[in-house]
Amino acid sequence: MAYPYVSDLEVRVISKYFGDPGQRRIDTYVERGGYKGLQKALGLEPDAVTEEVKASGLRGRGGAGFPTGVKWSFMPKESIRPHYLLCNADESEPGTFKDRVIMEGDPHMMLEGMALASYAIGAEVAYLYIRGEYVLCIERLETALDEAYRKGYLGRDILGSGFNLDIHMHLGAGAYICGEETAMLESIEGRRGEPKLKPPFPAVAGLYECPTVINNVETLACLPHIVNRGVEWFRGIGPEQSPGPKLYCLSGHVQKPGVYELPMGISLRELVDDHAGGARPGRKIKAVIPGGVSAPMIPESGLDVTMDFESLTAIDTMLGSAGVIVLDDGDCIVRAAKNINEFFHEESCGKCTPCREGLDWTGKILHRMEAGEGRQGDLEQLDFLCGSIFGNSFCALGDGAAWALKAAITQFRDEFVQHVEEGRCPFH
């Protein structure tokens, strides 16, 4: 049975067995080489595993792109406090669904990655924080966890190594803000999910004020392949500064939406046109959001940019979660901006004034503008509000909302002006 999120055109590493029901079972996973990376890692010193991941150049696949091995190395070497690993599976960014297909299609790969990371950082307890709406993922992970414990890949004295690890699953309650690492920590500890100021960073004072590493699902899924196949193999895929395979989520107005596994550094135009089939018949691509709705949109003329951290940063956007959302010439940018703003306003925790009040005001202006009731000075007011929110919020939610809105206004200002001057939306 073909898996609906996989293309025949892509590189197949993480997604190799997506769509094969047998891969979800531990016996099949082991027959195909599963848990060999963990076995190999357990024969090394934990610091050696960290150095190997550092040498691979693996960068976090959750959005920030921070080097994974470097993050692990921040954990204190001498500490009487326990160390913790957290897997961030709270995939709530609109346009992003790659982690879901990993957990549904190959849950043991992520669990093996969690075990590898836990061994490297000296953690004997790990938490899997997953959004509660992912019912099928939860079901399959519960089965996989049970299998891993029974087969000796989790629990006490794993594979006779003396290493112990327990993994606990914690279900989120649908709050987007809990994808932010400090808000996630608060949620696990039973408090309202709100971000905290940094420093201290989680590596120093994270879960229960103990040293903690937080990694994304896709990041963890890369680890067994790096340890098993070697650093040179991983660095042989993609550009030097952003190596390895990457899962890209394609949605919006393309002919073949889904998840595509391709090297880091592929051009956005190739991704959209050659793999996702380009625009629908009779339509032309107008803009693309390259990394989930927090990432500023790119007009069609900018699609030759490569999909890696440095290249996208250079044009004032970001790879983020690689949730690629395509807009065509039938889409209203003002409406798109309004919908994105409404999402962020709804999901704001309300802790800080710039985010709480600023997104309320931008939402009111965008709503009346899209309804044909825009006023002279509205664009200038939006510019002012974006500048007031960005850089003044407690966490990245406010920054992402303001950055995305500012880009929409900058790239498609004429369309915003048209809404005001004509007193209507020309698209609806």
Secondary structure, DSSP 8 states (H G I E B T S, - for coil): ---TT--TTS--STTTTTT-GGGGSHHHHHHTTTTHHHHHHHTS-HHHHHHHHHHHT-B-SSSS--BHHHHHHTS-SS-SS-EEEEEEE---STT--HHHHHHHH-HHHHHHHHHHHHHHHTEEEEEEEEETT-HHHHHHHHHHHHHHHHTTSSBSSGGGSS--BEEEEEEE-S-GGGGSHHHHHHHHTTS------SSS-HHHH-GGGS-EEEEEHHHHHHHHHHHHH-HHHHHTSS-SSS-SEEEEEEEES-SS-EEEEEETT-BHHIIIIIIS--S-TT--EEEEESSSTTS--EEGGGTTSBSSHHHHHHTT---TT-EEEEEETTS-HHHHHHHHHHHHHHH--S-SHHHHHHHHHHHHHHHHHHTT---TTHHHHHHHHHHHHTT-SSSHHHHHHHHHHHHHHHHTHHHHHHHHHHTS-TT-
